[in-house]
């Protein structure tokens, strides 16, 4: 789906395990990418394939997307652009399964980075959160173990996240980072919180098992009470001021 994937594995695992993991991700791309006309998602989006006739994993993902739409009050909506785009869940979902493949091959200490969204097993691992306006700076550095970190913003793909209720991109938020046990869910929550704009920080405060940091214009940082325990070294505000 146009993003780099990097694997850092501190254990000795067979090369075939890594080949198989990347093969899985290529299959996910060919099956789920909304940018490929021949993918199952592309065919469903234009009405050439009924969801009931799709691959079982496609049906699983679409069911989970619908559950997330309901859980977020419509803020996470795979049909927000008029087409069908489940990338806000698929990336994290696929990388979680990729990590499970490496664990099955004997890995115990690993980090997978998919376009800046990260899943870790073992650790601790230090994860930098990119500053929303400065490519050469970080907004925060997190220390995580057996956790996932997902960030949503407009700095990589432009205004691709829109509030499904208004159809407009939010102007009152620059990025949202969510930390929790599952990357697919963290990614969907970050997307939903970003889409909610000014209402996002209050919504993230009610998440169960996930913590969030929202950066708004003026380098103001709003975070849930438990987010700070993941931060390494200086405070988030100090990091932004230094940038």
C-alpha positions in Angstrom: 0.0 0.0 0.0 2.9 2.3 -0.7 4.7 2.1 2.7 8.0 0.7 3.8 8.0 -2.2 6.3 11.1 -2.8 8.5 11.7 -5.8 10.7 14.1 -5.6 13.6 14.6 -9.1 15.3 17.0 -9.6 18.2 16.7 -13.4 18.0 18.1 -15.8 15.5 15.2 -16.9 13.2 15.3 -18.8 9.9 15.6 -16.6 6.8 12.5 -18.5 5.5 10.5 -17.0 8.4 11.3 -13.5 7.3 10.6 -14.4 3.7 7.3 -15.8 4.7 6.4 -12.8 6.8 7.0 -10.4 3.8 5.2 -12.8 1.5 2.2 -12.5 3.9 2.4 -8.7 3.7 2.5 -8.8 -0.1 -0.6 -11.0 -0.2 -2.3 -8.5 2.1 -1.4 -5.7 -0.3 -2.7 -7.6 -3.3 -5.9 -8.5 -1.5 -6.8 -5.4 0.5 -5.3 -2.4 -1.3 -8.0 0.0 -2.4 -5.5 1.3 -5.0 -5.4 -1.9 -7.0 -8.4 -2.5 -9.2 -7.9 -6.3 -9.1 -7.8 -6.6 -5.3 -10.8 -8.0 -3.5 -11.3 -4.7 -1.7 -11.1 -2.8 -5.1 -13.7 -5.2 -6.6 -16.0 -4.9 -3.6 -15.7 -1.1 -3.7 -17.0 -0.9 -7.3 -19.6 -3.6 -6.9 -17.8 -6.3 -8.8 -17.6 -8.7 -5.8 -20.1 -9.3 -3.1 -18.6 -9.2 0.4 -20.2 -12.6 1.1 -18.2 -14.1 -1.7 -14.9 -12.6 -0.6 -12.0 -14.3 1.1 -12.8 -15.2 4.7 -10.1 -12.8 6.0 -11.6 -10.0 3.9 -14.9 -10.7 5.5 -13.2 -10.8 9.0 -11.6 -7.4 8.4 -14.8 -5.8 7.1 -16.8 -7.1 10.1 -14.2 -5.7 12.4 -14.3 -2.3 10.5 -18.1 -2.2 11.1 -17.6 -2.9 14.8 -15.1 -0.1 15.0 -17.4 2.2 13.1 -20.1 1.5 15.8 -17.5 1.8 18.7 -16.3 5.2 17.4 -19.7 6.7 16.8 -19.0 6.7 13.0 -15.6 8.5 13.3 -13.9 5.4 11.8 -15.6 4.7 8.6 -14.1 2.7 5.8 -16.6 4.3 3.3 -15.9 7.9 4.4 -14.5 8.8 0.9 -17.4 7.3 -1.0 -15.3 4.2 -1.9 -14.1 1.4 0.3 -10.8 2.0 2.1 -10.0 -0.3 5.1 -6.3 0.8 5.3 -6.9 2.4 8.7 -7.3 -1.1 10.1 -5.7 -3.4 7.6 -2.1 -2.1 8.1 -2.0 -2.7 11.8 -4.0 -5.9 11.5 -1.6 -7.3 9.0 1.5 -6.3 10.9 0.1 -7.9 14.1 -0.3 -11.2 12.2 3.2 -10.8 10.7 4.6 -10.5 14.2 2.8 -13.7 15.2 4.4 -15.5 12.3 7.9 -14.5 13.6 6.9 -15.6 17.1 5.9 -18.9 15.8 9.3 -19.2 14.2 11.1 -18.7 17.5 11.4 -14.9 17.8 10.8 -13.4 21.2 12.2 -9.9 20.9 11.2 -7.9 17.8 9.9 -4.7 16.4 8.0 -4.3 13.1 7.7 -0.8 11.7 5.1 -0.2 9.0 5.3 3.4 7.7 5.8 4.7 11.3 3.3 2.5 13.0 5.0 -0.1 15.3 4.3 -3.4 17.0 6.8 -4.8 19.5 7.3 -8.1 21.2 9.7 -8.3 24.1 11.8 -5.2 24.7 12.0 -2.7 26.0 12.0 -0.8 22.7 12.4 3.0 22.2 10.0 4.4 19.6 10.2 8.0 18.3 7.1 9.9 17.4 7.7 12.2 14.5 7.0 15.9 14.9 4.0 16.8 12.8 5.7 19.6 11.0 9.4 18.9 11.2 10.7 15.8 9.5 14.0 15.9 11.3 12.5 16.2 14.8 10.6 14.0 17.2 7.7 15.0 19.3 8.3 12.3 21.9 10.3 9.2 22.6 8.4 6.2 24.0 9.7 3.1 25.8 7.4 0.2 25.2 7.3 -3.6 25.7 4.8 -6.0 24.1 2.9 -3.0 22.8 1.8 -1.2 19.6 2.2 2.5 18.7 0.1 4.1 15.9 0.1 7.7 14.7 -2.3 9.5 12.4 -1.7 12.8 10.7 -1.7 14.6 7.4 2.1 15.0 7.0 2.7 11.9 4.9 -0.4 11.4 2.7 -1.9 14.9 2.9 -5.5 15.4 3.9 -6.6 11.7 3.5 -8.4 11.5 6.9 -11.8 13.3 6.9 -14.6 13.6 9.5 -17.3 11.3 8.1 -19.9 13.6 9.5 -18.8 16.7 7.6 -16.6 15.3 4.8 -13.9 17.8 5.7 -10.4 17.3 7.0 -10.0 18.5 10.6 -8.0 21.7 11.0 -7.8 21.7 14.8 -5.4 18.7 15.2 -1.9 17.9 13.8 -1.4 14.4 14.9 -2.7 11.7 17.2 -0.6 8.9 18.7 -2.2 5.9 20.4 -0.4 3.2 22.4 -2.0 -0.1 23.3 -1.9 -3.9 23.0 -3.0 -4.3 19.4 -1.8 -2.3 16.4 -4.9 -2.7 14.3 -7.1 -1.2 17.0 -4.5 1.5 17.9 -4.3 2.5 14.3 -8.1 2.7 13.9 -8.4 4.6 17.2 -5.8 7.1 16.1 -7.6 7.6 12.8 -10.9 8.1 14.5 -9.5 10.6 17.0 -7.8 12.6 14.2 -11.1 12.6 12.3 -12.9 14.0 15.3 -10.6 17.0 15.4 -11.2 19.2 18.5 -13.4 16.4 20.0 -10.7 13.8 19.7 -8.8 14.3 22.9 -12.0 14.0 25.0 -12.9 10.8 23.1 -9.5 9.2 23.6 -9.9 9.8 27.4 -12.6 7.2 27.4 -10.6 4.4 25.7 -10.2 1.2 27.6 -6.6 -0.2 27.6 -5.3 2.4 25.1 -3.5 5.8 25.8 -3.3 8.7 23.5 -1.3 11.9 22.8 -2.8 14.6 20.5 -0.8 17.5 19.2 -2.8 20.6 18.2 -1.8 23.8 16.5 0.6 25.9 18.6 2.5 22.8 19.7 0.0 22.2 22.4 -0.1 18.6 23.7 -3.2 16.9 25.1 -2.7 13.4 26.5 -4.6 10.8 28.5 -3.4 10.4 32.1 -1.6 7.1 31.4 0.3 8.2 28.3 3.2 9.7 30.3 4.2 6.4 31.7 5.4 5.4 28.2 7.5 8.5 27.7 11.3 8.2 28.0 13.4 11.1 29.3 12.2 14.6 28.8 8.5 15.5 28.8 6.5 15.7 25.6 6.1 19.5 26.0 9.9 19.9 26.4 10.5 17.9 23.3 8.2 20.1 21.2 9.7 23.3 22.6 13.2 22.0 21.7 12.0 21.3 18.2 
